[in-house]
Amino acid sequence: MRHSVLMMVSLLSAGVLAVESGRSVASDNDAKGIVAALDTEYQLAVKNNDAATMDRILADDFVLVTGRGKTYAKEDLLKDARARKTTYEHQEELEQTV
């Protein structure tokens, strides 16, 4: 599954980047580094079915929409991780663009 774009939208909507007086507190490079690191951490959590880390990273109103149009709420993803419903052989991104 590719979560990068949705992850970035979710993280931004959750307020990862603080905005003060109409301008970002973090520089563009800092923001990109934060989003990239969280995406990498999230992908590892998905691979390991680490529901606690996924819960910490995902916004409460996060919704994943797959390429086939199926939707999963945050709680759906956490439930699947806790049940270890899916075993991933490979979850790492070969290329990451923020």
VEXDREN-2710 file (C-alpha; in Angstrom, 1 decimal):
% VEXDREN-2710
k/r/px/py/pz
1/MET/0.0/0.0/0.0
2/ARG/1.2/3.4/-0.8
3/HIS/0.3/5.9/2.0
4/SER/2.8/8.7/1.4
5/VAL/0.4/11.3/-0.1
6/LEU/-2.4/10.5/2.3
7/MET/0.0/10.4/5.2
8/MET/1.3/13.9/4.4
9/VAL/-2.2/15.3/4.2
10/SER/-3.2/13.6/7.4
11/LEU/-0.1/14.9/9.2
12/LEU/-0.6/18.4/8.0
13/SER/-4.3/18.4/9.0
14/ALA/-3.3/17.0/12.4
15/GLY/-1.2/20.1/13.0
16/VAL/2.3/18.6/12.7
17/LEU/3.5/21.9/11.2
18/ALA/2.7/24.9/13.5
19/VAL/1.6/28.1/11.8
20/GLU/2.2/31.4/13.5
21/SER/1.0/34.7/12.2
22/GLY/0.3/33.2/8.7
23/ARG/3.8/31.7/8.3
24/SER/5.2/28.4/9.0
25/VAL/7.4/28.1/12.1
26/ALA/9.4/25.3/10.4
27/SER/11.4/25.9/7.2
28/ASP/10.4/24.0/4.1
29/ASN/13.4/21.6/4.6
30/ASP/12.4/21.0/8.2
31/ALA/8.9/20.3/7.2
32/LYS/9.9/17.9/4.5
33/GLY/12.2/16.1/6.9
34/ILE/9.5/15.8/9.5
35/VAL/7.0/14.4/7.0
36/ALA/9.6/12.0/5.4
37/ALA/10.6/10.7/8.9
38/LEU/7.0/10.2/10.0
39/ASP/6.2/8.4/6.7
40/THR/9.2/6.1/7.1
41/GLU/8.2/5.4/10.7
42/TYR/4.6/4.8/9.8
43/GLN/5.6/2.4/7.0
44/LEU/7.7/0.4/9.4
45/ALA/4.8/0.3/11.9
46/VAL/2.5/-1.0/9.2
47/LYS/5.0/-3.7/8.3
48/ASN/5.3/-4.7/11.9
49/ASN/1.6/-4.4/12.8
50/ASP/2.6/-1.9/15.4
51/ALA/-0.8/-0.4/16.3
52/ALA/0.6/1.9/19.0
53/THR/2.9/3.7/16.6
54/MET/0.3/3.8/13.9
55/ASP/-2.2/5.3/16.5
56/ARG/0.3/8.0/17.5
57/ILE/1.1/9.0/13.9
58/LEU/-2.3/9.0/12.3
59/ALA/-4.8/11.8/12.8
60/ASP/-8.1/10.7/14.4
61/ASP/-10.0/11.6/11.2
62/PHE/-7.6/9.8/8.9
63/VAL/-9.1/7.9/6.0
64/LEU/-7.2/5.8/3.6
65/VAL/-8.7/5.5/0.1
66/THR/-7.2/2.6/-1.9
67/GLY/-6.7/2.6/-5.7
68/ARG/-9.9/0.6/-6.0
69/GLY/-11.9/3.2/-4.0
70/LYS/-12.2/1.2/-0.8
71/THR/-11.9/3.3/2.3
72/TYR/-10.4/2.5/5.7
73/ALA/-10.7/4.7/8.8
74/LYS/-7.9/5.0/11.3
75/GLU/-9.7/2.5/13.6
76/ASP/-10.0/0.0/10.8
77/LEU/-6.3/0.1/10.3
78/LEU/-5.5/-0.2/14.0
79/LYS/-8.0/-3.1/14.4
80/ASP/-6.3/-5.0/11.5
81/ALA/-2.8/-4.3/13.0
82/ARG/-3.8/-5.5/16.4
83/ALA/-5.3/-8.7/14.9
84/ARG/-2.2/-9.1/12.8
85/LYS/-4.6/-9.7/9.9
86/THR/-2.0/-8.9/7.3
87/THR/1.6/-10.0/7.1
88/TYR/3.8/-7.9/4.9
89/GLU/6.9/-9.2/3.2
90/HIS/7.8/-5.8/1.9
91/GLN/6.5/-2.4/3.0
92/GLU/9.5/-0.1/2.5
93/GLU/9.4/2.6/-0.1
94/LEU/12.1/2.4/-2.7
95/GLU/11.7/6.1/-3.5
96/GLN/10.2/8.8/-1.2
97/THR/9.3/12.2/-2.4
98/VAL/8.0/14.9/-0.1
END
